[in-house]
Amino acid sequence: MRELTTRIRFTQYSLGNTRTRGPWKGRDTSYLALPRGADGRIMFLPVWWQANMDFAARLLCRHQEEARKIYFDPFVEGKARALPNGLYKRYIRSNQWSVHEAFWPGDVISVNAAVPSSISTDDFWRMMDFAGRFCGLSPYHTAKSADWGFFEVLSVQPRAAELAGETANGEANTGELADSVPEGAIGNDRSEMTI
């Protein structure tokens, strides 16, 4: 088991689903916010990721059992756009709409996951790629309207042990960060990847 950080860029809006109130167009209004923890960080529940990983493993035709052993951190690393400009108006009908806090197309976030060693980093990249292209991830996501939260994978790499509180050799972190990219890190180059 190892911890990987995946950077994704949304290609479709990822909409909030938690009703709250705030300013919009000069007045106090009700809108659907992205879910947050007690500390204010944005959360994408692990069960949402798990459904995508189950689908991706079936599409990849391997790791169906291991996909259930991937554990996602509920907190994502990234910020939504400032309110009220970061609100998105989703039309239900021409005269009816909902206002959502959202990650917009082009916004980049990172998500951490504990991934079994039996799933290679390349296979995990493929699984995340399938999840982003075919399922998407959006707190607001209904069976009637499953067209929110699509994304592309920018990178998958081991999470820096220095950020997790220890150095790569298991010693306590002194606060100094490593100068180099971790060995085996995968960047933006997909030229070696085959699907």
N, C-alpha and C positions, 0 to 999 in steps of 0.2 A: 504494500500500500504506500502511495506517495501522494503529496499534495501538488496539484497543478493549478496554475492561474491561466484562465482563458480570457483574452481581450476580444470583445465583439463590437461590431458597429451595426446599429439598427438601419435597416433599409425600409422599414415601415414603422409607423407610430406604435409605441408600446404604451398603452393607456392605463391610468390609475383606476381603481375600483372602490376606494374607501371614501364614503361621503363625508365632506367637511365643508366649512364656510371660509370665505376669504374675498379679497377685493378682485373685481374683474370689470373692466370698462367703467371705472368710476363709481361702482356701487358694490355693496356686500352681496355676494351670491353664493349659492350652493354649488360645489363642484366635486368631482371624483378624483381624489388624490392618490398618488402612488403609496402603497402601504409602507409604514415606517415602524422601526423599533422604538423603544422607550428613549433611546439616545438620539433619535431623529434620522438615523441612517435608513436608506431605502432597502426594502426587503423583497426578494423573490423567493417564495416558499419552496423548499426542497421537493415537495410533492409535484410541483409544476415541472421542475427539471426532470424528475424521475419519469413522468409520463413521456416526455420527449426522448429520454435515453432508451426507454423500452421500445419505442417506435424505431429509433435510429439503429438499435442492435438488430431488430428484425430486418430492417432494410440492408444493413451491412452483412447479414446472414452469419453472424458470429457474436459471441459475448452476450447472448440473451440472459444467461444466469448471472454473469459478472456485472451486467448493467445494473442489476438490482442492488449491487454492493458499492455503487458510486454514491458518495455522500457529499451533497452540496452545502456550502456555507449559505445561510439564508440572507446574509447581508452582501449587497453588491458594492463594488468600489466605483463610484461615479455619482455625479450630481445632476439632477434635473435642472432645466432652465429656470431662471428666476421668475417668480410670479409677479404680476399677472401675465407677462408676455409669454411664459412657458405653457400657458393653457391652450388646449386644442379643442375646437368646437366640432363635435361629431354629430352629423345630421342623421336623424332617424327618419324624418319626412321633411319635405321642403319647409314646413313651418314648425318643426319640432326638433330639438337638439339637446345634447348633453355636453357639459364642459368638463374636460379631463386634464389633470396634470399629466405630462407625458414625457417619455424620451422620444425625441424627434429623429427622423431619418438623418443619419450622419453622426448622431451622438454615440460616444464610445464608453463602454463600461467594462469592468473586469469582474469575474466571478471565480471563486476558489472552490476546488473540489478535491476530496480524497478519493483517489482512483486506484483500484486493485492493480497490482504489478502484472497480472495476466493480460491486462489491456494495454497495448503499446501506446505511446504518445501519438503516433500517427493514426492508430485506430480511434483513439479518443478524439483527435482532431476531426476525423471523418464523421464520427457520431455527432459531434457538436455542429458540424457543417450541415449534416442531414436535418438535425433539429431546427437549425436556423432557416434553412431553405423551405422545408415542408411543414413545420409545425408553428414556428415562431414562439415567442414568450411574451405574454402581456397579462398583467393582473386582470384587466378587462378582456375577457375572451369567452364568447358564447358559442354554442353549437350552431346557431343560426348565422353567426358572424365571426368566422375563424380567420379573419384576414388582418390581424394585428400582431405586431411584435416580431416580424421576420428580421433576421440579422445575418451578417456574414462574419466568419471567424477571421480575426486579424493575426492572432498568435496564440500558441499554447506552449507554456514553458513551466519548468518546476518553480514553485513559489520560493522566493528567496528565504532561506533559513534565517538570515539575519533579521528579516522583518518579523519572523515568528518567535523571536526571543532567544535564539541560540545560533551559534556559528555552524558552518557545514560539518565540522568535526565533532559536534555535540557539546562544545563548551558554551558557557554563558556568554551572551552577547555583551560586548563592551561598548556598543553604540557606533562602532565604525562599520561602514558598509563596504562590501567587496567591490573592487574595481571592474571585475570581469563578469561577463554573462555566464550563467551556470552551464556546465558541460551538458550537451544534449538538448539545449534549448532550441525550439523551433521558432523561427521568425516569420516574416511575411512571404518567404520564398516557398511556393508550393510546387516548384519544378520537379522535385523528387517524389511528390505524392502521386499515387495512382488510385483511382476509384474504380 
